[in-house]
């Protein structure tokens, strides 16, 4: 499930539209999508609780084990970072 959207265009000319943040429930984990990634969010991730990260994905085994305030801060920080690159529009 995605929330918000943004239009992007890379220097290569590749362009498209994608959701700004979202989540997916998978068999083994809950996935939260923070675009474009997590490079500058280490201090928030330290407070989050058990997780693993991919390039733009945050994998959570059990939502009950996650610090909800840290998750909110992380999603907000991801959206704020994304907005410095491209305008975000409501979905």
Order of alpha helices (4+ residues) and beta strands (2+ residues): beta-beta-beta-alpha-beta-beta-alpha-beta
